[in-house]
Amino acid sequence: MLSKNQLGFLYMFLSVCAFSVMDLIVKWSENYPLGEVLFFRGFFGLLPIIFLIPRDRLNGFYKTKRSGLHFLRCFIGLIALTAIFIALRNLPLATVVSISFAAPIFTTIMSIFFLSEKVGIYRWLAVIVGFIGIIIITQPGLSALNIYYIYPIIFCLGLSYVAIAIRQLSTSEPVWLISFYFSASITILGLMSLPFGWVMPSFKDFILLSLVGVLGGVANLLLSQSYKLSEVSLVTPLKYLALIFGIIFGYLIWDEVPTILTLFGSALVILSSLIIFRREIYYKKQLSVTRNE
C-alpha cells in the first residue's frame, strides 16, 4: 500500500508524462489549423471533468457567484494556451519547455500587485537568475531574434495570472468547476475558427487530436491530486523531467539538439523556480507557526 507522499509522487510523474505526450502531439499537429487543435483540446478535455461532478450537483452544476473572475481566468488562459501551442509548432521542443519553466518567476512578480505579497531578497535573487536564464536561452541581440520566442514568454505571463486567479477562485469554487469553464471556453474558441476552414482528419489523426484534450484534462487533474496528497517540496522537482522528455522526443522525432547555451539557461531557470518554491514553502510554514502561537 502506497503512502500519500508516494501516491503524490506517482501522480506527478504521470502528470508530467501526460503533458509531455500532449506537447508532442501538438507539435506534430502543425498540418491542422490551430483553431481545430484547440477545439479538440477543449472538447475532449471536458470528458475527465464530467466524471468528477458530484451527483447532487448535476442540476445547475455550472452555477457560480464569481463569473467575472472565471471570465478573466478563461480569457487570459486562452491567450496563454494559444501562445504555447504556436510556440510548440515553431520552436524546438526542449526550448519551449525550458522557457515555460519560468512561469513561477512571473507569478512571484504578479503576486506583489494582485495579492499584495511581500517578496524577500532570496526570491528577488531567484527572479534575476531566472531572467538571466531566459536571456541566455533566447539570445536576443546575438543573432536575428526568432519572433516565436515571444510566445512561450506570453504563455508564462498568462500562466502566472491564471495561477493567481485559480488561487483566488479555489477559496470558494471546486477544482472541477474551474477546469470545466476553461475547457468549455477552449471548445467555444475552437468552434469559432470553423468558418476559416478545418481539415478532415483521418481516423488515426482523429485519435491523436482527441488525445490532446484527454491528456491535457487528465494531466491537470493528476497535478491537482498530487499537490493535494503530497508535500509540494517533494513532488515539484519532478516537473522538470519534462525537459528530459522534450530533449529525447525532439531528438528522436525532429533531430533537434539543444545547444550548450540552451541547457545552461534552462538550468538557471530551473534553479530559479526551485528557489521560489522553497521560499514559498518556508513562508507558509512561518505563517502557520505565527497563527498557532
C-alpha positions in Angstrom: 0.0 0.0 0.0 1.5 3.3 -1.1 1.7 6.3 1.3 0.2 9.6 0.5 3.6 11.0 -0.4 4.3 8.0 -2.7 0.9 8.4 -4.4 1.5 12.1 -4.9 4.9 11.3 -6.4 3.3 8.8 -8.8 0.5 11.2 -9.8 3.1 14.0 -10.5 5.2 11.6 -12.6 2.1 10.5 -14.6 1.0 14.2 -15.0 4.4 15.1 -16.4 4.3 12.1 -18.8 0.8 13.1 -20.0 1.7 16.8 -20.5 4.9 15.8 -22.4 3.0 13.5 -24.8 0.3 16.2 -25.3 3.1 18.7 -26.2 4.5 16.1 -28.6 1.1 15.7 -30.4 0.6 19.5 -30.5 4.0 19.9 -32.3 3.1 17.1 -34.7 -0.3 18.7 -35.5 1.2 21.6 -37.5 -0.7 20.5 -40.6 -4.0 21.1 -38.9 -5.4 24.6 -38.2 -4.6 25.9 -34.7 -8.3 26.5 -34.0 -9.2 22.9 -34.8 -6.5 21.6 -32.5 -7.8 24.0 -29.7 -11.3 22.6 -30.2 -10.0 19.0 -29.7 -8.1 20.2 -26.6 -11.2 21.8 -25.1 -13.9 19.4 -26.1 -12.1 16.1 -25.2 -10.6 17.8 -22.1 -14.2 18.1 -20.8 -14.5 14.3 -20.6 -12.4 13.7 -17.5 -14.0 16.6 -15.7 -17.6 15.4 -16.3 -16.9 12.3 -14.2 -15.9 14.4 -11.3 -19.1 16.4 -11.0 -20.9 15.2 -7.8 -24.3 13.6 -8.4 -26.0 16.1 -6.1 -24.6 19.0 -8.2 -25.7 17.7 -11.7 -28.6 20.1 -11.8 -27.2 23.5 -12.2 -23.6 22.4 -11.7 -22.3 25.3 -13.7 -23.7 28.0 -11.4 -21.3 30.4 -9.8 -21.2 33.7 -8.0 -17.8 34.6 -9.4 -18.5 34.8 -13.1 -16.3 37.8 -13.5 -13.2 36.1 -12.2 -14.0 33.0 -14.1 -14.2 35.1 -17.3 -10.8 36.7 -16.6 -9.2 33.4 -15.8 -10.5 31.8 -19.0 -9.7 34.9 -21.2 -6.0 35.1 -20.0 -5.8 31.3 -20.0 -6.9 31.1 -23.7 -4.2 33.6 -24.6 -1.6 31.6 -22.8 -2.7 28.3 -24.3 -2.8 29.7 -27.8 0.7 31.1 -27.3 2.2 27.8 -26.1 0.6 25.9 -29.0 2.1 28.4 -31.5 5.5 28.1 -29.8 5.4 24.3 -29.8 4.8 24.3 -33.6 7.6 26.7 -34.4 10.4 26.2 -31.9 12.5 23.2 -30.7 10.5 21.2 -28.1 13.3 21.5 -25.4 13.5 25.3 -25.8 9.7 25.7 -25.3 9.7 23.5 -22.3 12.7 25.3 -20.8 11.2 28.8 -21.2 7.8 27.6 -19.8 9.6 26.7 -16.5 9.9 30.5 -16.0 6.2 30.8 -15.1 6.9 30.9 -11.2 9.2 33.8 -11.8 6.4 35.9 -13.3 4.0 34.6 -10.7 6.3 36.0 -8.0 6.3 39.4 -9.6 2.5 39.4 -10.2 1.7 38.3 -6.6 3.1 41.7 -5.4 0.4 43.6 -7.4 -2.5 41.2 -7.3 -2.1 39.6 -3.8 -0.1 42.3 -2.0 2.5 39.6 -1.1 5.9 40.7 0.2 8.8 39.3 -1.8 12.1 38.8 0.1 15.7 39.1 -1.1 16.0 35.4 -1.9 13.0 35.4 -4.2 14.2 38.6 -5.9 17.6 37.0 -6.5 15.8 33.9 -7.9 13.8 36.2 -10.3 17.0 37.8 -11.5 18.7 34.4 -12.0 15.6 33.2 -13.9 15.6 36.2 -16.2 19.3 35.7 -17.0 18.4 32.1 -17.9 15.7 33.3 -20.3 18.1 35.8 -21.9 20.7 33.0 -22.4 18.1 30.7 -24.0 16.6 33.3 -26.4 20.0 35.1 -27.0 18.5 38.5 -28.0 20.9 40.7 -29.9 23.4 37.9 -30.6 21.5 36.9 -33.8 18.3 37.7 -35.5 15.8 37.1 -32.7 13.2 34.5 -33.7 9.8 36.2 -33.2 8.4 32.9 -32.0 10.5 33.1 -28.8 7.9 35.7 -27.5 5.1 33.1 -27.4 6.4 30.9 -24.6 7.1 34.2 -22.6 3.5 35.2 -23.3 2.5 31.8 -22.0 4.5 32.3 -18.8 2.9 35.7 -18.2 -0.6 34.3 -18.8 0.0 31.2 -16.7 1.3 33.5 -13.9 -2.0 35.4 -13.8 -4.0 32.1 -14.1 -2.2 30.7 -11.1 -3.2 33.7 -9.0 -6.8 33.6 -10.3 -7.1 29.9 -9.5 -5.7 30.6 -6.0 -8.5 33.2 -5.6 -11.2 31.1 -7.1 -10.3 27.9 -5.2 -11.3 29.6 -1.9 -15.0 29.1 -2.9 -15.1 27.1 -6.1 -14.3 23.3 -6.6 -11.4 22.5 -8.9 -13.6 20.6 -11.4 -15.8 23.7 -11.9 -12.8 26.0 -12.6 -11.5 23.4 -15.1 -14.9 23.0 -16.6 -15.2 26.7 -17.5 -11.8 26.7 -19.0 -12.3 23.6 -21.1 -15.7 24.9 -22.3 -14.1 28.3 -23.3 -11.4 26.5 -25.3 -14.1 24.5 -27.1 -16.0 27.7 -28.0 -12.9 29.4 -29.2 -12.0 26.4 -31.3 -15.5 26.3 -32.8 -15.3 30.0 -33.8 -12.5 29.1 -36.1 -14.6 26.6 -38.1 -15.6 29.1 -40.8 -11.9 29.7 -41.6 -11.5 26.1 -42.7 -10.8 22.9 -40.8 -9.1 19.8 -42.2 -10.9 16.5 -42.0 -8.6 14.2 -40.0 -8.0 10.5 -40.8 -9.1 8.1 -38.1 -5.6 7.8 -36.8 -5.2 11.6 -36.7 -8.6 11.9 -35.0 -7.5 9.7 -32.2 -4.2 11.6 -31.8 -6.0 15.0 -31.8 -8.5 13.7 -29.3 -5.6 12.7 -27.0 -4.6 16.3 -26.9 -7.8 17.0 -24.9 -7.9 13.8 -22.9 -4.2 14.0 -21.9 -4.5 17.7 -21.0 -7.5 17.2 -18.9 -6.1 14.1 -17.1 -2.7 15.7 -16.6 -4.3 18.8 -14.9 -6.4 16.5 -12.6 -3.3 14.4 -11.7 -1.4 17.5 -11.0 -4.0 18.8 -8.6 -4.3 15.4 -6.9 -0.5 15.2 -6.5 -0.4 18.6 -4.7 -3.4 17.5 -2.5 -1.8 14.2 -1.4 1.9 15.0 -1.1 4.3 17.7 0.0 4.9 20.3 -2.7 8.6 20.3 -2.0 8.7 16.5 -2.7 6.8 16.4 -6.0 7.6 19.8 -7.7 11.1 18.8 -8.8 9.6 16.0 -10.8 8.0 18.6 -13.2 11.5 19.2 -14.6 11.5 15.7 -16.1 9.5 17.4 -18.9 12.8 18.9 -20.1 14.4 15.5 -20.4 11.3 14.2 -22.2 11.4 17.3 -24.5 15.1 16.7 -25.4 14.5 13.0 -26.1 11.3 13.5 -28.2 12.8 16.5 -30.0 16.0 14.5 -30.9 14.3 11.2 -31.9 11.5 12.7 -34.0 12.7 16.1 -35.3 16.5 15.7 -35.0 16.5 18.7 -32.6 19.7 19.0 -30.5 19.7 21.7 -27.8 22.7 23.9 -27.6 25.0 24.3 -24.6 23.6 27.8 -24.0 20.0 26.4 -24.1 20.9 23.8 -21.5 22.8 26.3 -19.3 19.9 28.8 -19.5 17.5 26.0 -18.7 19.5 25.1 -15.6 19.3 28.7 -14.4 15.6 28.9 -14.9 15.0 25.6 -13.1 17.3 26.7 -10.2 15.3 30.0 -10.0 12.0 28.2 -9.9 13.2 25.7 -7.2 14.4 28.6 -5.0 11.0 30.3 -5.4 9.1 27.1 -4.5 11.4 26.5 -1.4 10.9 30.1 -0.2 7.1 29.9 -0.6 7.1 26.7 1.5 9.2 28.4 4.1 7.0 31.4 4.4 3.8 29.2 4.6 5.4 27.3 7.5 6.4 30.5 9.2 2.8 31.9 8.7 1.4 28.6 10.1 3.6 28.9 13.2 2.6 32.5 13.8 -1.1 31.7 13.6 -0.8 28.8 16.1 1.1 30.9 18.7 
